[in-house]
Amino acid sequence: MSKSKKVVVVGGGVVGLFSALYLSDSGHEVTIVDKNDFVASCSYGNAGLIVPSHIIPMAAPGMIKQGVKWMFDSKSPFYVRPRLSLELLTWGRKFYRSSTKEHVENVKPFLRDFSLLSKELYKELAQESESFLYKEKGLLMLFQSDKVADEELLAARAAKELELEVDFLSEKEVQELEVGTKVKAIGGVHYKSDAHLYPNKLMQYLLKKLKDSKVELIGNACVTDIELINGRILNVRTNTNQVILGDEFVVAAGSWTPEISKKIGKKCSLLPGKGYSFTLEKSVLGPTVPSILCEGKVAVTPMGQDLRFGGTMEITNVRDNKIRSKRLEGIVNTANSFYPELNISVPSEKDTWFGFRPCSPDGVPYVGRVNGISNALLATGHSMMGLSLAPATGKIIDGLISNKKISIDIDFLNPNRKI
Ligand SMILES: Cc1cc2nc3c(=O)[nH]c(=O)nc-3n(C[C@H](O)[C@H](O)[C@H](O)COP(=O)(O)OP(=O)(O)OC[C@H]3O[C@@H](n4cnc5c(N)ncnc54)[C@H](O)[C@@H]3O)c2cc1C
């Protein structure tokens, strides 16, 4: 291993925290700086699914056609906020170019290895603590129409070909597996590879672990400037007038990463995909196995005694804080239609959480060193799989900084790739 370095991580979401954890384990002196108080990121209210089953990136054939159809339905799970923006046009063009069969085929095995490594790391962490309620119950993809069944069965066969453990379930078998409540679906796919946890509790556990390991946590400080000399970052500066020096700088700022990378003269094509969730506390009657309700793309996750519902993907900008109640209605209607005994109602604004998924246009994260700046690394772009992929991302970041062997192929994550 290389000698101990001073590493600055910008962004204290789940990706930043896991990067800091493994860097600290390797003996580096780590500082994390976050513009909030470490509880306001996308990493809290998400659906908590760990998904080796998700081997198909968001940019895939059929997505454009489906997306255009959904655009005209105010309750649909996908929406692009129409606006005149160069970023949106560039991102859209790249998304379109990446939505090919060839791209999906190229990426699938690497995404699987990336995900499986992450799951192993979660398993390891769960042996230390049960506090974040890590469970291996798999993930049920439920469907109500023949058309969606066909699509899901195709995806499941692809996963099976890549040696993931998959069961195809009839209507009756779905109900036998889900003992908690009545399910209205014509069948399902059970990905046994998948797991879930309680993200809010995971984040609390990671923060405690980092504090115990003497990682410096600087909250409520927004990085507003970066000093570069001869192709090297010297320091980052915050709106609280702090100047934070370091040997290496990891940018894990989620959907805000493009703003930061601009400051070092680099473009990062990434847009926020806004999603909502709400959580029923102490839910007595409810599903016991996490599921995705495919027609509405709603995730339902039991988290201890609580039950979380998450959904929608609104491609927007980070200033869009509006909660669109029609989309929440879409989530609720889908949940009630698959789980008729639940009978939930649309939550109030105060009970609704939203977060910005950092979406790269080819559906593949950016993890690695930035060309032309010798001590800058990016760790972002995980879109709807940031929680799932965060531990493996942290391991890769540590591997690159500590000059350690990385157990999986990481070329496909290259942040300098041409999309
Ligand atoms: C409804 C919903 C459901 C989801 N479900 C799942 C799921 O089941 N499984 C899964 O794997 N993923 C899921 N996701 C996606 C997942 O939540 C994200 O991919 C993940 O949280 C991204 O983590 P991150 O650390 O990259 O970014 P974030 O969590 O957004 O963290 C970025 C941090 O950077 C900080 N920051 C930004 N700019 C600056 C600056 N200038 N200076 C200092 N700090 C800065 C921010 O304050 C923030 O804390 C879901 C997302 C949503 C919205």
The ligand as a Tripos MOL2 file, in Angstrom:
@<TRIPOS>MOLECULE
LIG
   53    58     1     0     0
SMALL
NO_CHARGES

@<TRIPOS>ATOM
      1 C1        -37.2940    7.5400   -4.6510 C.3       1 LIG1
      2 C2        -35.9110    6.9630   -4.7470 C.ar      1 LIG1
      3 C3        -35.7180    5.6120   -4.5170 C.ar      1 LIG1
      4 C4        -34.4340    5.0540   -4.6340 C.ar      1 LIG1
      5 N1        -34.2600    3.7390   -4.3350 N.ar      1 LIG1
      6 C5        -33.0240    3.1850   -4.4220 C.ar      1 LIG1
      7 C6        -32.8240    1.8130   -4.0880 C.ar      1 LIG1
      8 O1        -33.7320    1.1250   -3.6820 O.2       1 LIG1
      9 N2        -31.5720    1.3050   -4.2300 N.ar      1 LIG1
     10 C7        -30.5170    2.0660   -4.6630 C.ar      1 LIG1
     11 O2        -29.4200    1.5460   -4.7960 O.2       1 LIG1
     12 N3        -30.6800    3.3820   -4.9540 N.ar      1 LIG1
     13 C8        -31.9000    3.9470   -4.8460 C.ar      1 LIG1
     14 N4        -32.0860    5.2670   -5.1390 N.ar      1 LIG1
     15 C9        -30.9370    6.0420   -5.6480 C.3       1 LIG1
     16 C10       -29.9940    6.4340   -4.5280 C.3       1 LIG1
     17 O3        -30.7090    7.0190   -3.4710 O.3       1 LIG1
     18 C11       -28.9340    7.4020   -5.0740 C.3       1 LIG1
     19 O4        -28.3270    6.8390   -6.2160 O.3       1 LIG1
     20 C12       -27.8640    7.6620   -4.0410 C.3       1 LIG1
     21 O5        -28.4110    8.1200   -2.8380 O.3       1 LIG1
     22 C13       -26.8290    8.6610   -4.5600 C.3       1 LIG1
     23 O6        -25.8820    8.8280   -3.5470 O.3       1 LIG1
     24 P1        -24.7360    9.9110   -3.6680 P.3       1 LIG1
     25 O7        -23.9070    9.7910   -2.4600 O.co2     1 LIG1
     26 O8        -24.0800    9.7740   -5.0030 O.co2     1 LIG1
     27 O9        -25.4990   11.3190   -3.7370 O.3       1 LIG1
     28 P2        -26.3120   12.0950   -2.6130 P.3       1 LIG1
     29 O10       -26.9260   11.1700   -1.6430 O.co2     1 LIG1
     30 O11       -27.1790   13.0620   -3.3010 O.co2     1 LIG1
     31 O12       -25.1610   12.8610   -1.8480 O.3       1 LIG1
     32 C14       -24.4570   13.9370   -2.4250 C.3       1 LIG1
     33 C15       -24.0200   14.8430   -1.3040 C.3       1 LIG1
     34 O13       -23.1870   15.8700   -1.8450 O.3       1 LIG1
     35 C16       -23.4350   17.0490   -1.1290 C.3       1 LIG1
     36 N5        -23.0000   18.1970   -1.9460 N.ar      1 LIG1
     37 C17       -23.4700   18.5730   -3.1460 C.ar      1 LIG1
     38 N6        -22.8320   19.6690   -3.5850 N.ar      1 LIG1
     39 C18       -21.9360   20.0000   -2.6450 C.ar      1 LIG1
     40 C19       -20.9890   21.0360   -2.5090 C.ar      1 LIG1
     41 N7        -20.8250   21.9640   -3.4650 N.pl3     1 LIG1
     42 N8        -20.2410   21.0990   -1.3840 N.ar      1 LIG1
     43 C20       -20.3870   20.1800   -0.4130 C.ar      1 LIG1
     44 N9        -21.2720   19.1580   -0.4850 N.ar      1 LIG1
     45 C21       -22.0340   19.0670   -1.5790 C.ar      1 LIG1
     46 C22       -24.9400   17.0230   -0.8900 C.3       1 LIG1
     47 O14       -25.3170   17.8530    0.1850 O.3       1 LIG1
     48 C23       -25.1800   15.5460   -0.6130 C.3       1 LIG1
     49 O15       -25.1500   15.2490    0.7640 O.3       1 LIG1
     50 C24       -33.3370    5.8700   -5.0100 C.ar      1 LIG1
     51 C25       -33.5300    7.2270   -5.2180 C.ar      1 LIG1
     52 C26       -34.8010    7.7930   -5.0910 C.ar      1 LIG1
     53 C27       -34.9730    9.2560   -5.3140 C.3       1 LIG1
@<TRIPOS>BOND
     1     1     2 1
     2     2     3 ar
     3     2    52 ar
     4     3     4 ar
     5     4     5 ar
     6     4    50 ar
     7     5     6 ar
     8     6     7 ar
     9     6    13 1
    10     7     8 2
    11     7     9 ar
    12     9    10 ar
    13    10    11 2
    14    10    12 ar
    15    12    13 ar
    16    13    14 ar
    17    14    15 1
    18    14    50 ar
    19    15    16 1
    20    16    17 1
    21    16    18 1
    22    18    19 1
    23    18    20 1
    24    20    21 1
    25    20    22 1
    26    22    23 1
    27    23    24 1
    28    24    25 2
    29    24    26 1
    30    24    27 1
    31    27    28 1
    32    28    29 2
    33    28    30 1
    34    28    31 1
    35    31    32 1
    36    32    33 1
    37    33    34 1
    38    33    48 1
    39    34    35 1
    40    35    36 1
    41    35    46 1
    42    36    37 ar
    43    36    45 ar
    44    37    38 ar
    45    38    39 ar
    46    39    40 ar
    47    39    45 ar
    48    40    41 1
    49    40    42 ar
    50    42    43 ar
    51    43    44 ar
    52    44    45 ar
    53    46    47 1
    54    46    48 1
    55    48    49 1
    56    50    51 ar
    57    51    52 ar
    58    52    53 1
@<TRIPOS>SUBSTRUCTURE
     1 LIG1         1 GROUP 0 **** ****
